[in-house]
Amino acid sequence: MKLGVFTVLFGQQSLEEALDYIASKGLDAVEIGTGGWPGDAHCKPAELLADAGKLKAFQQAIESRGLTISALSCHNNPLHPQKHIAKEAQETINITVELAQRLGVPVVNTFSGCPGDHEDAKYPNWPVAPWPNDYQEILDWQWANKVIPYWTEAGKFAAARGVKFGLELHGGFSVHTPATLLRLREAAGDVIGANLDPSHMWWQGIDPVQAVQILGRAGAIHHFHAKDTSIDPINVNRYGLTDMQSYANMLDRAWQFRSVGFGHDLKTWADIISALRLVGYDYVVSIEHEDGLMSVNEGFSKAVANLQQVLIREPLGDMWWV
């Protein structure tokens, strides 16, 4: 396995400054934002595709520091019921796929998106309860009319260019659990896989080790984010796991994102890494920093130090004891 980082946390620095810092920490790979909510501070796809010189310089900046690109990421909502929002998201995804093809990057990370509840809706509707039955009707309509049709076509577009999608299993979107990812994968093909982030499993009550097993046995893990979550044992009883308070209200929230090792101990992270190796995932573990209790530098540095202790780097050898 290799250790990487989602570079959007260094968006205030130039690409070269960020890469120098990342390389100094001994990392192997970078995941780079190309638009959507992560922004495009370090990578503007249209400019790179239009200028071979800029594209070459971009590649050289990364490769000269001994780094590779694990994924290009443009997390957004391509199924948004407001057509101009969906169109912009879809265009960003398409151009990111085209750039990934040119760069030889195998994965584009994004969200599945979430539609509204009918054709004239203005806002996404995320059904999470089977009753009243209206929610089941909304869910069926969304998948039949929006989720499966869009991702079937997007999957064909990406597959034709040798690129896979890593959909982040995230609350608020149609694909948010192993089951919903596998449902879409069955309908749209193997080009669809997970950008699996344990932090979003924990707050949904899902054991990330089991999520790795479920998705990994299906060959459905295309990328992996390293981010932790802590659940407050008192606040969760007041607000529940679907706490709608701002992430900034850390003192009262039921749960919050943490740097690796500050929500769960390293034995838990060792179990996750071992499960990844067990199901054949030997690609990049990409650090994502969203810890409101630590600076970018400290949160990133501690995540690197903790993951270096549990990451399994060397290829498997023969079982001499068998």
Secondary structure, 3 states (H helix, E strand, C coil): CEEEEEHHHHCCCCHHHHHHHHHHCCCCEEEEECCCCCCCCCCCHHHHHHCHHHHHHHHHHHHCCCCEEEEEECCCCCCCCCHHHHHHHHHHHHHHHHHHHHHCCCEEEECCCCCCCCCCCCCCCCCCCCCCCHHHHHHHHHHHHHHHHHHHHHHHHHHCCCCEEEEECCCCCCCCCHHHHHHHHHHHCCCEEEEECHHHHHCCCCCHHHHHHHHHHCCCEEEEEECEEEECCCHHHHHCCCCCCCCCCCCCCCEEEECCCCCCCHHHHHHHHHHHHHCCCCCEEEECCCCCCCCHHHHHHHHHHHHHHHCCCCCCCCCCCC
